[in-house]
Amino acid sequence: YAIVAIVLFVALRWICAWAIDYQWWKEMGQLRTWFSILAYSLIPATGATIIAFVIFWIAHSLALKQARVRLREHPLYAKLTAVGIFLVAMIVSLSTLDTWTVVRYFGGRDLAGAATAWRDPVFGNPLSFYLFKIPFYSDLLGLLLGIVVLGALIYWVAERGWELTGRVGDWKNVQEININQLGLAGALKSNFLRGLGAVFLLSMAARFFLGRYSLLLEEHGSFMVGIDYVDQNIVLPLQWVEIVGCVISAGLLAMGRWRSSLIVVGGAIVLRIAIPPIISTAYVRPNEISIERPYIQKHIEATRSAFGIDQRTNEVEFAAKPDEPVDFKLHQPLLDNVRLWDWHAFHDAVTQLQPYRPYIYSDTDVDRYTINGQLRQMMLSPRELDLTQLGEAGTRWINPHFIYTHGYGIVMAEANTVSPNGLPELIVKDAPPVVSAPGLKLTRPELYYGENVQDPVFVDTAQAEFDYPSGDRNVETHYQGKGGFPISSLLMRTAAAVSRQDINILLTGYLTQDSRMMIRRNVTARLSAMADFLNWDTDPYLVLT
C-alpha cells in the first residue's frame, strides 16, 4: 500500500504540473509546439526504456533458470523485481539518451544545401554528419553500453543470490559468507555473460571508430585545432589497431578464452596511449614548424571558411595617413554617437539619482533610438523589484504573490551626453514616467516580465498591486494586460497548489473570476522553455516601443 500511495502521489503531482504547463502553453499560443516537445521527449525515452526493460528481464529470467528457481513460486519477489527492473531501465534510458539528439538526427537526415556543401578535409564528411549523426550514434552506443553492463550485473546478482539462497537455506542462521561462494572467478563461465561481454567489446570498437572524428576538434596548444601530423600518421592507424583488437577480443571472449581476450584488447589500448607522445616528443617537436605547416594551413583555411572570409571579403591596400587632419564635419554622425558613459558608472549614477524603494536597477543596456530624426545611442536601465528591501514583509505570502508583482518604468539617457555636474542627462525618468525626448512614449511602465522576477504572481485579483511610492503613500494599480492564464476554477487552483506545493493558492480568498496566474516571467527561462534546443543570449535587454 505504501508503494501504491507513493506512486499515486508522484502521478498526481505530474498530472497537476502538466495541467499548469498546458495552460501556460495555451497562453503562449504554442500548444502544438508543446505537444511536439512532449512527443519528442517521450517517444525516444519510452522506446529506449522498453528495450532496456526487455533485455534486463531476459537477463533476470535466464539467471533464475540457471539457479533453478521458478518466479511464480515467489509472487512478492516477482512484483518487486518487475518494478525495480523497470525503474533501472528508465534511469538508464533517461541518463544516456538525449531526446533532442534523436530529434535532430531524424529531422536532419534529408538536409541539403549548406549542411552538405562543406566537407572536412580529412574524412570527407559533410557538416550534417557531425551535427546530427555523430551525437546520435554516440548516444546509441552509450545506451547499449549501459544496457550491457547493467544486464550483466542483474544476471550475476540474481543467479548468485538465488544459488546462495538454495545452499544456505535460512539467512538468519548465516554467521559469515566465504568470498569464494560468490563465484566471482567463474562468472565468465556463463554463456550469457560471455555474450554480453562480447557485445560490450564490439560496442567499444564502435566507440573507438567514432572517436576518430573527435580528433577534428583536438586542440594543439594555442596555434591550431584539428588533426596534426601525429594524429594523421600515428593516432589514426593506432585507433584502427584498437578497433581490430576489440573485435578479435570479442571473438576470443565468446569462445571462452577471456585471458587471451584481455591481453589483446589491453595491448591495443596500451599501444594507443604510449606511442603518440613518444613520436611527438622525439620526432615532431624538434622540427615542429616544418612538419606541422600543411596542417596549420588547413586550420587557417577552415577558419576562413567558417567565418566566410574566403567568399565575402576582399583584401585591399589601405595607406594610412597619420598626418592628415580629421574632417570632423564628415564624421559628425559617428562622433555624435561615441559612448562616454561606462555601464558601471551609469548604473551607480542612476541608482543615486532615481532611488525608488523597493526597486533596483539590475542591468544597463545600450541601444539605438531615433531622436529628432537622428539615430542616437542610448543607455537604459529597467526598474525591477527587489523583495529583499522589504525585510520581514517580503516573507509574508501575500506580498510577493499579490501585491509586489511587477517592476515600474525605466531610466534612459544619451550615451554621449554629460551634465555640467558630471551626471547623465536623463530623458526618461521618475515615477510616473517623465519623457523629455520627442518621439518617445511610455504609456504602460509596468514590468511584469524581466530578469529579476519571482514566480508565480497572481493578477486581476481582489488585492490591489503596488505600483510606485509617491511621498508618504503608495500608488496602487490593477493589471491591464493580457498575460497569464485563468486560475479561478477550483480544479486549476488545486493543480497550482499541488504542482507548486503551496496550499495557500487553494486557501486564499483574493482570487476572483477574472484572476490570472503568471509563471516563467524570467525572459531567458521563458524562451528556453519554448525552445531549449537553442542557445539564447544570457543578457536580454529591454526595448521601449
DOKE-442208 format. One record per residue (C-alpha): residue number from 0; residue in three letters; chain; x, y, z. Coordinates in steps of 0.001 Angstrom, whole numbers, plus 500000, padded with zeros to 6 digits. Layout:
// residues N
i,aa,ch,px,py,pz
NUM,ala,A,X,Y,Z .
...
This chain:
// residues 545
i,aa,ch,px,py,pz
0,tyr,A,500000,500000,500000 .
1,ala,A,502870,502377,500770 .
2,ile,A,504316,501866,497275 .
3,val,A,500880,502439,495703 .
4,ala,A,500447,505618,497753 .
5,ile,A,503856,506929,496674 .
6,val,A,503136,506151,493014 .
7,leu,A,499746,507880,493212 .
8,phe,A,501281,510945,494872 .
9,val,A,504003,511239,492217 .
10,ala,A,501420,510714,489460 .
11,leu,A,499160,513416,490957 .
12,arg,A,501982,515965,491053 .
13,trp,A,502903,515024,487497 .
14,ile,A,499340,515475,486226 .
15,cys,A,498955,518800,488057 .
16,ala,A,502238,520089,486660 .
17,trp,A,501081,519100,483171 .
18,ala,A,497780,520910,483708 .
19,ile,A,499623,524130,484619 .
20,asp,A,502010,523707,481691 .
21,tyr,A,499078,523170,479356 .
22,gln,A,497553,526485,480421 .
23,trp,A,500881,528296,480019 .
24,trp,A,501484,526927,476527 .
25,lys,A,497900,527801,475645 .
26,glu,A,498563,531363,476837 .
27,met,A,501623,531453,474537 .
28,gly,A,499548,530159,471609 .
29,gln,A,502013,527286,471251 .
30,leu,A,500015,524192,472188 .
31,arg,A,501079,522425,469006 .
32,thr,A,504706,523120,469894 .
33,trp,A,504161,521743,473406 .
34,phe,A,502584,518547,472096 .
35,ser,A,505507,518148,469701 .
36,ile,A,508012,518648,472509 .
37,leu,A,506214,516055,474649 .
38,ala,A,506248,513603,471757 .
39,tyr,A,509917,514247,471066 .
40,ser,A,510703,513740,474755 .
41,leu,A,508526,510707,475427 .
42,ile,A,508809,508586,472287 .
43,pro,A,512627,508079,472270 .
44,ala,A,512781,507677,476056 .
45,thr,A,509833,505264,476075 .
46,gly,A,511296,503181,473272 .
47,ala,A,514696,503001,474962 .
48,thr,A,513080,502123,478306 .
49,ile,A,511081,499269,476755 .
50,ile,A,514168,497845,475021 .
51,ala,A,516242,498079,478205 .
52,phe,A,513437,496537,480280 .
53,val,A,513081,493580,477904 .
54,ile,A,516826,492888,477925 .
55,phe,A,517061,493221,481713 .
56,trp,A,514055,490945,482170 .
57,ile,A,515577,488336,479865 .
58,ala,A,518834,488545,481839 .
59,his,A,516926,488117,485097 .
60,ser,A,514851,485205,483736 .
61,leu,A,517953,483379,482465 .
62,ala,A,519595,483899,485848 .
63,leu,A,516629,482323,487644 .
64,lys,A,516628,479462,485172 .
65,gln,A,520332,478896,485818 .
66,ala,A,519654,478921,489564 .
67,arg,A,516687,476510,489091 .
68,val,A,514164,478962,490570 .
69,arg,A,510604,479481,489351 .
70,leu,A,509390,483077,489538 .
71,arg,A,505741,482162,490070 .
72,glu,A,506719,480489,493342 .
73,his,A,507763,483914,494717 .
74,pro,A,504943,486362,493823 .
75,leu,A,506089,489261,496042 .
76,tyr,A,509639,488985,494727 .
77,ala,A,508271,488936,491161 .
78,lys,A,506334,492177,491662 .
79,leu,A,509197,493993,493368 .
80,thr,A,511646,492786,490734 .
81,ala,A,509423,493962,487884 .
82,val,A,509150,497440,489416 .
83,gly,A,512867,497572,490179 .
84,ile,A,513916,496453,486693 .
85,phe,A,511536,498981,485118 .
86,leu,A,512994,501806,487235 .
87,val,A,516547,500782,486335 .
88,ala,A,515606,500642,482644 .
89,met,A,514026,504098,482836 .
90,ile,A,517058,505575,484611 .
91,val,A,519427,504089,482012 .
92,ser,A,517402,505431,479078 .
93,leu,A,516982,508916,480554 .
94,ser,A,520642,509222,481576 .
95,thr,A,522168,508014,478296 .
96,leu,A,519758,509186,475604 .
97,asp,A,519274,512872,474828 .
98,thr,A,515864,513175,473216 .
99,trp,A,516758,516332,471278 .
100,thr,A,519721,514487,469765 .
101,val,A,517280,511887,468440 .
102,val,A,515002,514622,467076 .
103,arg,A,517900,516421,465389 .
104,tyr,A,519058,513156,463811 .
105,phe,A,515714,512315,462209 .
106,gly,A,514991,515941,461368 .
107,gly,A,518366,516465,459687 .
108,arg,A,518537,513329,457556 .
109,asp,A,517370,514950,454327 .
110,leu,A,519025,518341,454698 .
111,ala,A,520823,519741,451670 .
112,gly,A,522486,522995,450779 .
113,ala,A,524938,524371,453324 .
114,ala,A,524552,521299,455568 .
115,thr,A,526129,519077,452912 .
116,ala,A,528122,521566,450806 .
117,trp,A,531146,521736,453113 .
118,arg,A,533180,518584,453757 .
119,asp,A,536035,518156,456182 .
120,pro,A,539459,517693,454540 .
121,val,A,540368,514523,456500 .
122,phe,A,537359,512204,456349 .
123,gly,A,535340,513937,453636 .
124,asn,A,532122,514047,455679 .
125,pro,A,529562,516894,455396 .
126,leu,A,528721,519240,458238 .
127,ser,A,525394,517487,458877 .
128,phe,A,527290,514279,459722 .
129,tyr,A,528972,515979,462699 .
130,leu,A,525955,517997,463811 .
131,phe,A,523298,515271,463650 .
132,lys,A,524686,511781,463099 .
133,ile,A,527725,511607,465382 .
134,pro,A,525817,512774,468528 .
135,phe,A,523024,510272,467767 .
136,tyr,A,525406,507365,467242 .
137,ser,A,527286,508291,470425 .
138,asp,A,524048,508290,472428 .
139,leu,A,523069,504901,470989 .
140,leu,A,526433,503466,471985 .
141,gly,A,526094,504925,475476 .
142,leu,A,522659,503322,475795 .
143,leu,A,523967,499984,474521 .
144,leu,A,526939,500023,476899 .
145,gly,A,524693,500883,479837 .
146,ile,A,522270,498073,478971 .
147,val,A,525109,495556,478573 .
148,val,A,526823,496442,481853 .
149,leu,A,523644,496536,483927 .
150,gly,A,522248,493446,482185 .
151,ala,A,525361,491502,483141 .
152,leu,A,525134,492835,486700 .
153,ile,A,521437,491873,487005 .
154,tyr,A,522155,488381,485703 .
155,trp,A,525110,487808,488018 .
156,val,A,523413,489192,491154 .
157,ala,A,520174,487244,490573 .
158,glu,A,521934,483982,489672 .
159,arg,A,524464,484137,492511 .
160,gly,A,521871,485370,495015 .
161,trp,A,519369,482593,494375 .
162,glu,A,522064,479926,494157 .
163,leu,A,523460,481008,497517 .
164,thr,A,519946,481081,498934 .
165,gly,A,519497,477481,497810 .
166,arg,A,522718,476469,499515 .
167,val,A,522286,478463,502726 .
168,gly,A,518561,477994,503259 .
169,asp,A,517705,480352,506127 .
170,trp,A,519849,483517,506016 .
171,lys,A,519161,484154,509713 .
172,asn,A,521465,481265,510626 .
173,val,A,524370,482520,508483 .
174,gln,A,527379,483616,510547 .
175,glu,A,529692,484627,507669 .
176,ile,A,529985,484255,503893 .
177,asn,A,533104,482990,502167 .
178,ile,A,534027,485218,499214 .
179,asn,A,534643,482108,497121 .
180,gln,A,530938,481294,497409 .
181,leu,A,530113,484333,495289 .
182,gly,A,531730,482715,492266 .
183,leu,A,533485,485867,491060 .
184,ala,A,536165,483933,489182 .
185,gly,A,533665,481707,487420 .
186,ala,A,531336,484476,486257 .
187,leu,A,532515,484232,482661 .
188,lys,A,531687,480530,482522 .
189,ser,A,528126,481600,481760 .
190,asn,A,527377,481729,478046 .
191,phe,A,525037,484665,478602 .
192,leu,A,527660,486741,480407 .
193,arg,A,530269,485911,477772 .
194,gly,A,527823,487002,475100 .
195,leu,A,527205,490319,476876 .
196,gly,A,530969,490761,477269 .
197,ala,A,531442,490210,473533 .
198,val,A,528724,492781,472777 .
199,phe,A,530438,495193,475169 .
200,leu,A,533752,494806,473310 .
201,leu,A,532066,495286,469945 .
202,ser,A,530422,498444,471333 .
203,met,A,533837,499683,472424 .
204,ala,A,535136,499000,468894 .
205,ala,A,532311,501174,467533 .
206,arg,A,533127,503870,470113 .
207,phe,A,536785,503858,469052 .
208,phe,A,535627,504135,465435 .
209,leu,A,533531,507228,466221 .
210,gly,A,536362,508577,468369 .
211,arg,A,538376,509155,465196 .
212,tyr,A,536109,512056,464294 .
213,ser,A,536713,513801,467621 .
214,leu,A,540310,514357,466502 .
215,leu,A,538964,517148,464299 .
216,leu,A,538280,519117,467492 .
217,glu,A,541590,518287,469178 .
218,glu,A,543429,521384,470455 .
219,his,A,547176,521557,469939 .
220,gly,A,548427,524370,472102 .
221,ser,A,547427,527843,471032 .
222,phe,A,548236,527651,467329 .
223,met,A,545778,525171,465841 .
224,val,A,542740,522960,466310 .
225,gly,A,542204,519737,464389 .
226,ile,A,544299,516857,463147 .
227,asp,A,548069,517374,463176 .
228,tyr,A,550975,515218,461978 .
229,val,A,550868,512781,464913 .
230,asp,A,547082,512368,464674 .
231,gln,A,547182,511762,460929 .
232,asn,A,550115,509338,460807 .
233,ile,A,550174,507710,464245 .
234,val,A,546911,508106,466162 .
235,leu,A,544510,507199,463342 .
236,pro,A,546329,503912,462484 .
237,leu,A,546545,503045,466190 .
238,gln,A,542830,503627,466591 .
239,trp,A,542270,501027,463900 .
240,val,A,544514,498750,465960 .
241,glu,A,542180,499357,468903 .
242,ile,A,539119,498627,466768 .
243,val,A,540554,495385,465395 .
244,gly,A,541783,494425,468881 .
245,cys,A,538275,494843,470332 .
246,val,A,536725,492754,467544 .
247,ile,A,539273,489957,467993 .
248,ser,A,538834,490131,471787 .
249,ala,A,535070,489817,471374 .
250,gly,A,535548,486619,469381 .
251,leu,A,538017,485203,471911 .
252,leu,A,535695,486018,474794 .
253,ala,A,532744,484364,473038 .
254,met,A,534885,481219,472763 .
255,gly,A,535663,481338,476488 .
256,arg,A,539292,482452,476151 .
257,trp,A,538937,485506,478371 .
258,arg,A,542627,485773,479322 .
259,ser,A,543665,485989,475680 .
260,ser,A,540854,488481,475140 .
261,leu,A,542163,490743,477909 .
262,ile,A,545720,490556,476575 .
263,val,A,544683,491536,473048 .
264,val,A,542449,494487,473959 .
265,gly,A,544785,495661,476742 .
266,gly,A,547793,495575,474405 .
267,ala,A,545960,497595,471755 .
268,ile,A,544947,500265,474284 .
269,val,A,548479,500485,475730 .
270,leu,A,549937,500991,472240 .
271,arg,A,547397,503758,471519 .
272,ile,A,548261,505562,474743 .
273,ala,A,552055,505128,474749 .
274,ile,A,553263,505607,471177 .
275,pro,A,551848,509058,470143 .
276,pro,A,553572,511042,472964 .
277,ile,A,556895,509360,472155 .
278,ile,A,556670,510248,468449 .
279,ser,A,555572,513792,469274 .
280,thr,A,558477,514379,471659 .
281,ala,A,561233,512620,469747 .
282,tyr,A,560371,513486,466137 .
283,val,A,557807,516285,465781 .
284,arg,A,558849,518911,468324 .
285,pro,A,562435,519372,467054 .
286,asn,A,561009,520208,463573 .
287,glu,A,557521,521351,464540 .
288,ile,A,557097,524312,462185 .
289,ser,A,558132,522474,459025 .
290,ile,A,556298,519236,459898 .
291,glu,A,553075,520907,461021 .
292,arg,A,552976,523549,458251 .
293,pro,A,550425,521767,455985 .
294,tyr,A,548152,521061,458951 .
295,ile,A,548348,524665,460156 .
296,gln,A,547473,525776,456620 .
297,lys,A,544359,523559,456670 .
298,his,A,543444,525039,460052 .
299,ile,A,543695,528583,458652 .
300,glu,A,541655,527674,455573 .
301,ala,A,538947,526066,457723 .
302,thr,A,538784,529163,459944 .
303,arg,A,538439,531474,456937 .
304,ser,A,535728,529233,455503 .
305,ala,A,533809,529106,458800 .
306,phe,A,533659,532902,459037 .
307,gly,A,533022,533331,455309 .
308,ile,A,536236,535311,454883 .
309,asp,A,537192,533299,451815 .
310,gln,A,533963,534264,449968 .
311,arg,A,532521,537528,451279 .
312,thr,A,535614,539684,451816 .
313,asn,A,538397,541177,449750 .
314,glu,A,541777,542289,450988 .
315,val,A,542638,545823,449868 .
316,glu,A,545618,548040,450387 .
317,phe,A,544968,550859,452848 .
318,ala,A,547524,553593,453036 .
319,ala,A,547401,555194,456491 .
320,lys,A,547840,558983,456631 .
321,pro,A,548511,559844,460280 .
322,asp,A,549429,563470,459491 .
323,glu,A,546232,564237,457573 .
324,pro,A,543773,566398,459586 .
325,val,A,540478,564821,460653 .
326,asp,A,537375,566103,458875 .
327,phe,A,535039,566409,461869 .
328,lys,A,532107,567531,459756 .
329,leu,A,532365,564479,457521 .
330,his,A,532414,562140,460521 .
331,gln,A,529943,564088,462657 .
332,pro,A,527266,561279,462846 .
333,leu,A,529916,558878,464098 .
334,leu,A,531389,561303,466628 .
335,asp,A,527943,562246,467938 .
336,asn,A,527390,558626,468959 .
337,val,A,530675,557893,470705 .
338,arg,A,529682,556416,474056 .
339,leu,A,531119,558303,477033 .
340,trp,A,529312,556503,479836 .
341,asp,A,530612,553247,481254 .
342,trp,A,527915,550720,482266 .
343,his,A,529046,550587,485875 .
344,ala,A,529326,554361,486258 .
345,phe,A,525910,554887,484675 .
346,his,A,524344,552246,486944 .
347,asp,A,525832,553829,490072 .
348,ala,A,524704,557293,488975 .
349,val,A,521067,556397,488262 .
350,thr,A,520872,554365,491470 .
351,gln,A,521590,557599,493390 .
352,leu,A,519606,559924,491103 .
353,gln,A,516449,557768,490924 .
354,pro,A,516100,555800,494173 .
355,tyr,A,512677,554176,494450 .
356,arg,A,512112,551602,497140 .
357,pro,A,511790,548599,496679 .
358,tyr,A,513090,548897,493117 .
359,ile,A,516620,548370,491821 .
360,tyr,A,518376,548925,488529 .
361,ser,A,519653,545405,487958 .
362,asp,A,521094,545885,484486 .
363,thr,A,522144,548552,481999 .
364,asp,A,521864,548076,478251 .
365,val,A,522943,550047,475194 .
366,asp,A,520555,550511,472277 .
367,arg,A,519807,552983,469488 .
368,tyr,A,516699,555156,469154 .
369,thr,A,515676,557835,466676 .
370,ile,A,515546,561231,468425 .
371,asn,A,514622,564302,466379 .
372,gly,A,515175,562318,463195 .
373,gln,A,518694,561240,464212 .
374,leu,A,519823,557786,465303 .
375,arg,A,521227,558163,468829 .
376,gln,A,522994,555695,471106 .
377,met,A,521136,555382,474427 .
378,met,A,521780,553890,477866 .
379,leu,A,518728,552453,479625 .
380,ser,A,518033,550508,482802 .
381,pro,A,514759,548833,483794 .
382,arg,A,513455,549475,487305 .
383,glu,A,512803,545982,488728 .
384,leu,A,511583,544707,492082 .
385,asp,A,513963,543747,494867 .
386,leu,A,511911,541974,497523 .
387,thr,A,514863,541818,499911 .
388,gln,A,514347,545555,500538 .
389,leu,A,511006,544738,502159 .
390,gly,A,512659,542934,505055 .
391,glu,A,510282,540735,507019 .
392,ala,A,507313,541955,504960 .
393,gly,A,508812,540250,501920 .
394,thr,A,508363,536843,503581 .
395,arg,A,504589,537243,504019 .
396,trp,A,502925,535093,501408 .
397,ile,A,500532,537735,500061 .
398,asn,A,503234,540319,499307 .
399,pro,A,505343,538547,496622 .
400,his,A,502309,536833,495074 .
401,phe,A,499596,539538,495042 .
402,ile,A,500980,542973,495936 .
403,tyr,A,504587,543265,494727 .
404,thr,A,504078,541738,491300 .
405,his,A,505966,543957,488868 .
406,gly,A,508714,546466,488223 .
407,tyr,A,507979,550005,487115 .
408,gly,A,509438,552104,484319 .
409,ile,A,512945,552754,483090 .
410,val,A,515623,555405,483111 .
411,met,A,517179,556418,479797 .
412,ala,A,519961,558787,478832 .
413,glu,A,522059,559521,475762 .
414,ala,A,525311,557596,475891 .
415,asn,A,527457,560594,474933 .
416,thr,A,525985,563450,476967 .
417,val,A,527084,564558,480425 .
418,ser,A,525516,567303,482547 .
419,pro,A,527653,570151,483951 .
420,asn,A,527639,568250,487256 .
421,gly,A,529140,565190,485595 .
422,leu,A,525893,563199,485688 .
423,pro,A,523831,561552,482916 .
424,glu,A,521126,563712,481381 .
425,leu,A,518036,561545,481766 .
426,ile,A,515416,561814,479032 .
427,val,A,513165,559174,480637 .
428,lys,A,512943,559282,484417 .
429,asp,A,510790,559402,487553 .
430,ala,A,507589,557610,488541 .
431,pro,A,505157,558193,486946 .
432,pro,A,507496,558404,483942 .
433,val,A,508542,561752,482529 .
434,val,A,509728,561634,478896 .
435,ser,A,511577,564718,477647 .
436,ala,A,512690,563467,474220 .
437,pro,A,510347,563989,471248 .
438,gly,A,509327,560811,469507 .
439,leu,A,509434,558599,472618 .
440,lys,A,506365,557424,474539 .
441,leu,A,505987,555316,477665 .
442,thr,A,502304,554591,478279 .
443,arg,A,502486,551270,480196 .
444,pro,A,505524,551409,482512 .
445,glu,A,504655,548237,484487 .
446,leu,A,507249,545460,484028 .
447,tyr,A,505729,542041,484625 .
448,tyr,A,508483,540208,482734 .
449,gly,A,512210,540732,483088 .
450,glu,A,515387,539361,484645 .
451,asn,A,514786,539973,488356 .
452,val,A,511356,538397,488932 .
453,gln,A,509685,535818,491162 .
454,asp,A,507146,533097,490302 .
455,pro,A,504220,532777,490477 .
456,val,A,502268,536005,490790 .
457,phe,A,498514,536495,490561 .
458,val,A,496923,539471,488805 .
459,asp,A,493386,540794,488371 .
460,thr,A,492665,539812,491956 .
461,ala,A,490702,541402,494792 .
462,gln,A,494009,542777,496130 .
463,ala,A,495411,545940,494533 .
464,glu,A,499025,545789,493352 .
465,phe,A,501808,548126,494443 .
466,asp,A,502825,550436,491579 .
467,tyr,A,505284,553023,492924 .
468,pro,A,505839,555155,496025 .
469,ser,A,504613,558761,495971 .
470,gly,A,505515,560811,499007 .
471,asp,A,504043,559263,502151 .
472,arg,A,501696,556935,500275 .
473,asn,A,501860,554133,497722 .
474,val,A,500175,554316,494334 .
475,glu,A,498342,551096,493536 .
476,thr,A,497060,549571,490322 .
477,his,A,495327,546569,488769 .
478,tyr,A,496736,544579,485874 .
479,gln,A,495658,545921,482475 .
480,gly,A,497388,543440,480169 .
481,lys,A,496535,540055,478696 .
482,gly,A,499301,537906,480209 .
483,gly,A,498783,534906,482473 .
484,phe,A,496145,532194,482355 .
485,pro,A,492838,531789,484261 .
486,ile,A,493194,530395,487782 .
487,ser,A,489722,530971,489213 .
488,ser,A,488336,527423,488990 .
489,leu,A,488757,525009,491876 .
490,leu,A,490468,522440,489658 .
491,met,A,493065,524925,488421 .
492,arg,A,493722,526241,491929 .
493,thr,A,494189,522678,493146 .
494,ala,A,496544,521876,490276 .
495,ala,A,498570,525020,491001 .
496,ala,A,498688,524264,494735 .
497,val,A,499874,520683,494158 .
498,ser,A,502404,521492,491438 .
499,arg,A,503826,524423,493419 .
500,gln,A,503500,522633,496782 .
501,asp,A,501737,525703,498156 .
502,ile,A,498397,525155,499901 .
503,asn,A,497884,528929,500191 .
504,ile,A,496930,529054,496498 .
505,leu,A,493917,526892,497302 .
506,leu,A,493003,528646,500543 .
507,thr,A,493394,532321,499605 .
508,gly,A,490268,534432,499217 .
509,tyr,A,491823,537064,496933 .
510,leu,A,491319,535142,493694 .
511,thr,A,488284,536194,491637 .
512,gln,A,486613,535011,488456 .
513,asp,A,488971,537222,486402 .
514,ser,A,492181,536325,488228 .
515,arg,A,495160,535077,486249 .
516,met,A,498356,533271,487195 .
517,met,A,501738,534264,485734 .
518,ile,A,504662,531821,485594 .
519,arg,A,508023,531742,483798 .
520,arg,A,508308,535519,483940 .
521,asn,A,512088,535447,483577 .
522,val,A,512710,536289,479925 .
523,thr,A,515553,533811,479417 .
524,ala,A,513705,530983,481181 .
525,arg,A,510582,531782,479157 .
526,leu,A,512397,531447,475847 .
527,ser,A,514322,528370,476961 .
528,ala,A,511073,526639,477920 .
529,met,A,509718,527135,474410 .
530,ala,A,512919,526331,472504 .
531,asp,A,515581,524847,474773 .
532,phe,A,517425,523391,471779 .
533,leu,A,518678,526921,471006 .
534,asn,A,521430,528747,472853 .
535,trp,A,519816,532022,473899 .
536,asp,A,521703,535179,474769 .
537,thr,A,522146,535232,478536 .
538,asp,A,521710,539027,478681 .
539,pro,A,518316,540078,477271 .
540,tyr,A,517650,543800,477010 .
541,leu,A,514565,545932,477324 .
542,val,A,513138,547843,474344 .
543,leu,A,510933,550939,474524 .
544,thr,A,508366,550624,471732 .
